[in-house]
Amino acid sequence: MDAGVVIPAAGKGRRMGGPVSKQFLDLCGVPVLIRTLQVFLDHPAVSQTVLAVSPQEVDYVRDLLNRFRVPAGKVLVTPGGRERQDSVREGLKVLDREWVLVHDAVRPFITREQITTLLQQAEAGGAAVLAVPVKDTIKEVNSDGLVDGTPDRSRLWAVQTPQAFRRSLLVQAHEEGERTGLAATDDAMLVEALGAKVRVVEGDYSNLKLTTPEDMALAEAIWKMRSQ
């Protein structure tokens, strides 16, 4: 397969706090964004990488790539949008591969093997996502703070990234989402709205999305353990 990856990285991560965006935080000596990028740059099926970043941070990100010696031309930096969905859409305008992965900038623990399996499953059906079975009991809660119901946990999966799609399908899904005003929390939701089937590939609980300070402490522990 000849695949590309869009990494939306325009968010500020307000729940993390601190003076810089969470994708630029230090993870054992290297910014989270660089840690995340490296996995895709090393994968033989990924030939194009697009970073959709805040318009105010385009030059900063390009300098960061130079500082960490990311080979020139390996990563395209483009201005993102106000919301994650907007940033992915902007990234798709730049990416020109038949297959596309979409990955959170702050999930640095994705593995080469998971990317390979995900792409294989996407090739078989057009769309695939990484996910893990939910461990906790989930409650549906109404606006008054009262429980409305308890869904069957055996049918619930926590979705991760990357998510993989045929590019034409994902572009169509984003265009339709923009036309209808559908605000999706992930790209698979836009594809599902077209009526397309999305296959689930079991991922790993360590594929964390770094959102809070507690996540950063756990990430450092995971990175040190993997580096031993």
Disulfide bonds with the S-S distance in Angstrom:
none
